[in-house]
Amino acid sequence: MTPSSRRLLAAVLCACALAAGGCAAHGGLGKGTPAPPVSSQPRPEPLWPAWTQAPGGSAVGRREPAPKPLKNAPEPGPKGLAGLNPTDVARSDPRMKPYLGKETGIRAPGRAGIRPAVYRDLTGDGQPDLIVAADVPTGRSALSVYAVVNGKIVSILLTIGRQLTAETIGTDLLVHIAADDGSEQAVRYHWDGERMTVVNDERRFRKDGGNTR
């Protein structure tokens, strides 16, 4: 067989081999070859289920009793909290009263006092809840949320911080406070049926290391 004949025969055999293999690419699946099964992703498995946090962010092992109605709070009428003096409600709260002092209402930052009351439905019952915030001379602020439960006023949240601001996201409350290290802490609260509990807590740092506000 001449060299040219051998080269022609080799080319024909190579073409036949490719046709029989379905012209599969190197390293790929050939025609009719079954694909390997897709492996499932691992799922979280708590080591101590009884200590796993329940919905709303409250640890099962550290569940607190439901908040009690404020003893000296005014009775809500047909208008609910919107029909009451917000300062009177806040002063009936033993936890909030120390931050109120003898300060009067304020309309802008820069001095101590009680901010204008805000009403939002955070409990999802269709009735506005009361949000009160007070700025104290030390530069810190206290924010408290009040709701009517079974006809009585209950404090469902108290949080304290510096340069405190807040906003609502649906029925959630997002509170921003500044830290001494120049970071900002953003805490998101959600009604769990008894109180506003933490569902997300983030801390953000500025690149320049300065104050966040």
C-alpha positions in Angstrom: 0.0 0.0 0.0 1.4 3.3 -1.0 1.8 6.1 1.6 -1.0 8.1 0.0 -3.3 5.1 0.3 -2.5 4.6 3.9 -3.3 8.3 4.7 -6.6 8.0 2.9 -7.5 4.8 4.8 -6.6 6.5 8.1 -8.9 9.5 7.3 -11.8 7.2 6.5 -11.4 5.2 9.7 -11.2 8.4 11.8 -14.4 9.7 10.2 -16.2 6.5 11.0 -15.1 6.6 14.6 -16.4 10.1 15.0 -19.8 9.2 13.4 -20.1 6.2 15.7 -19.4 8.3 18.8 -21.9 11.0 17.9 -19.2 13.5 17.3 -19.0 14.2 21.1 -16.7 16.9 22.2 -13.7 16.0 24.2 -14.7 15.6 27.8 -18.5 16.0 27.1 -21.4 13.7 27.1 -22.0 11.6 24.0 -25.3 11.2 22.3 -27.6 9.0 24.4 -25.4 9.2 27.5 -27.5 9.8 30.6 -26.6 13.0 32.6 -25.4 12.4 36.2 -28.0 13.2 38.9 -27.9 16.7 40.4 -26.8 16.7 44.0 -29.1 18.5 46.4 -27.8 21.4 48.4 -27.2 20.9 52.2 -29.9 22.4 54.5 -29.3 23.9 57.9 -29.6 21.4 60.7 -29.8 22.9 64.2 -27.7 21.2 66.8 -30.0 22.2 69.7 -33.5 22.7 68.2 -35.0 23.8 71.6 -32.6 26.8 71.5 -33.2 27.7 67.9 -34.7 31.1 67.5 -38.5 31.2 67.0 -40.2 33.4 64.4 -39.9 37.1 65.4 -36.3 36.7 66.7 -37.0 35.6 70.3 -35.0 32.6 71.4 -37.2 29.8 72.7 -35.1 29.3 75.8 -35.2 33.0 76.7 -38.9 33.8 76.0 -40.1 36.7 78.1 -43.7 37.0 79.4 -46.1 39.2 77.5 -45.9 42.9 78.4 -48.4 44.0 81.1 -50.7 47.0 80.6 -49.5 50.3 82.0 -51.0 50.9 85.4 -51.4 54.6 85.3 -52.1 55.0 81.6 -55.3 56.9 80.5 -58.2 54.8 79.2 -58.3 54.7 75.4 -61.6 55.9 74.1 -63.4 55.4 70.7 -60.4 57.0 68.9 -57.9 54.7 70.6 -54.4 56.1 71.1 -55.0 58.9 68.6 -57.5 60.4 71.0 -55.1 60.6 74.0 -52.3 63.0 74.9 -49.2 61.1 73.8 -47.1 62.7 76.6 -49.5 61.4 79.2 -49.2 58.0 77.8 -45.4 58.1 77.8 -45.3 59.5 81.3 -47.3 56.5 82.6 -44.6 54.2 81.3 -42.0 53.6 84.1 -39.3 52.7 81.6 -39.9 55.8 79.4 -40.6 58.4 82.2 -36.9 58.9 83.1 -36.1 60.1 79.6 -38.9 62.6 79.5 -37.9 64.7 82.5 -39.6 68.1 82.5 -38.8 68.8 78.8 -41.5 70.1 76.5 -42.2 69.3 72.9 -39.7 70.1 70.2 -40.1 70.4 66.4 -36.5 70.0 65.2 -33.2 68.5 66.5 -30.8 70.6 68.4 -32.2 70.6 72.0 -33.7 68.2 74.5 -37.4 67.5 74.4 -40.2 65.3 73.2 -40.5 64.8 69.5 -43.9 65.1 67.7 -45.9 61.9 68.2 -46.2 59.5 65.3 -49.0 57.0 64.6 -48.5 53.9 62.6 -50.2 50.5 62.5 -47.3 48.2 63.5 -49.4 45.4 65.0 -51.5 44.9 61.9 -54.8 45.2 63.7 -56.0 48.2 61.6 -55.6 50.6 64.5 -52.7 53.2 64.7 -50.1 52.5 67.4 -48.3 55.4 69.1 -44.6 56.1 68.7 -43.0 58.5 71.1 -39.3 59.6 71.0 -37.5 61.9 73.5 -34.1 63.5 73.1 -32.2 64.0 76.4 -29.4 66.5 77.2 -26.7 63.8 77.0 -27.3 63.4 73.3 -29.1 60.1 73.5 -32.7 59.4 72.6 -35.3 57.0 73.8 -38.1 55.6 71.5 -41.1 53.8 72.8 -44.1 52.2 71.0 -47.5 51.7 72.5 -50.4 49.6 71.4 -53.9 48.9 72.7 -54.3 45.2 73.7 -57.6 44.0 75.1 -58.6 47.6 75.7 -55.5 48.5 77.7 -52.3 50.4 76.7 -49.2 48.3 76.5 -45.6 49.3 75.8 -44.4 46.9 73.1 -41.0 48.4 72.5 -38.3 50.6 74.1 -35.0 51.3 72.5 -32.3 53.8 73.3 -29.4 55.2 71.2 -27.5 58.2 69.9 -28.6 60.2 66.8 -31.7 58.0 66.7 -33.9 58.0 63.6 -36.6 55.6 62.5 -38.7 54.7 59.6 -41.4 52.1 58.8 -41.3 49.3 56.2 -44.8 48.1 55.9 -45.7 47.1 59.5 -42.0 46.8 60.5 -40.1 49.5 62.3 -36.5 50.3 61.3 -34.4 52.2 63.9 -31.0 53.7 63.1 -28.6 54.7 65.9 -25.0 55.9 65.8 -22.1 54.1 67.6 -19.0 55.6 69.2 -16.8 53.9 66.6 -18.4 55.8 63.7 -20.6 53.0 62.6 -24.4 53.0 62.2 -26.6 50.2 63.6 -29.8 49.5 61.8 -32.3 47.4 63.7 -35.5 46.1 62.2 -38.4 45.2 64.5 -41.5 43.2 63.8 -44.7 42.5 65.8 -44.7 38.9 67.0 -48.1 39.0 68.6 -46.9 40.3 72.0 -44.1 42.8 71.4 -41.9 44.3 68.7 -38.9 41.9 68.3 -35.7 42.1 66.4 -35.7 40.4 63.0 -32.6 42.0 61.5 -29.6 43.8 63.0 -26.9 45.3 60.8 -23.9 47.5 61.5 -22.4 49.6 58.7 -19.1 51.4 58.7 -18.2 54.4 56.6 -15.0 54.2 54.6 -13.7 57.5 56.0 -14.3 56.3 59.5 -16.4 59.4 60.4 -19.9 59.7 61.7 -22.7 58.1 59.8 -24.9 61.1 60.0 
